[in-house]
């Protein structure tokens, strides 16, 4: 059982980085992508529909990424 989930912080390239990493390791996948809606975009200054965070697995190990 995994007790710690590492989280990676990016400026705006989380989705690209996660796609790159999941392409390198077997048994890897993106589990969930959260995107900014109208309210979140307004508050954060990010574009509506841009990636806020991702949950993914690399070789079966869980990770998170945030922009």
Buried (B, 14 or more C-beta within 10 A) or exposed (E): EEEEEEEBEBEEEBBEBBEEBBEEEEEBEBEEBEBBEEEBBEEEEBEEEBBBBBBBBBEEBEBBBEB
